[in-house]
Amino acid sequence: MVRTQIQLTNEQYESLKRMAQVEGIPMAELVRRGVDKIVKSSVAISEEELRQRALEIAGRFHSGKKDISERHDDYLAEAIED
């Protein structure tokens, strides 16, 4: 493990201290669990992956309109206004 130092507000410190006592674990373990949750929930997606996803979804939906290529800006403006 790597040792690091962080700064917490008094409120954060007291809350973590109480939570650790209730859980029966060290505060450091509680912080590690919190970091794990953040890391797992915010996995970065590469630009290539985003590009691939966009290509896969293109053309899958139909608006029923026949002039999208000519009036796409108008339709976008209308959607934003709503």
N, C-alpha and C positions, 0 to 999 in steps of 0.2 A: 504494500500500500504506500501511497504517497502522502506525506503529511503536508497540510496546507493551513492557511489562516484566513478566516473570513471575519467580517464585521457585521453584526446584527444590531437592530434597534433593541432597546430594552424590552419592548413588547414581544418582539420575535423571540428573544432569548428566554423570557419567562414562559411563553407559550410552549416552546420546544422543551424546556426543562420539565414542565408539567406533563406534557405528552410522553416524554421519555420515562418519567416516573410511573405513569399509569401503565405503559407498555412493559415496563421492567427492562428497558434496554438503554444503552448509553446514548447520549445526545448525538454523538458522531454517527451511530448506526441510523438514527432517525434522519439525519441530514443526508446520508448516503442513499437511503430509500427514496427520499424526495428527489435527489438528483437523478436517480435511475428512472423515476416516473417522467421527469421532464425530458430526459434524453430519449426515452422510448416514444414519447408522444410527439416529438418534433424531429423526426427523421428527415433529413434533407433529401430532396429529390433532385437529381442531376438535370441539367438543361436538356440533355439527350432524352432522358426518360419523359420529361414534360412534352418535348417535341413529339415523341412516339405516341404518347397518350392522345395528343391533339389530332394526330393523323388517324388514329384508330377510331376516333369519335366523329370525325368529319363525314358529313353526309348521312348520318344515322337518323336525323330528325327532319321532319317535313312540316313546314309552316302552312302549306296550302296556298301560298302566294307565288305568283309566277314572275314577279318583278324584283326579287330579292337582289340580284346582281346590280340592278340599276338604282334601287332605292334603299340600299342597306343602311346608309347614314340616316335617312329619314326614320326608318324603323328603330334604329338604335336610339335616336333622340326621343322618339315617342316612348320607348321602354324606360328610359331614364327619367322622364318626366312623371311617370305614373307612380 
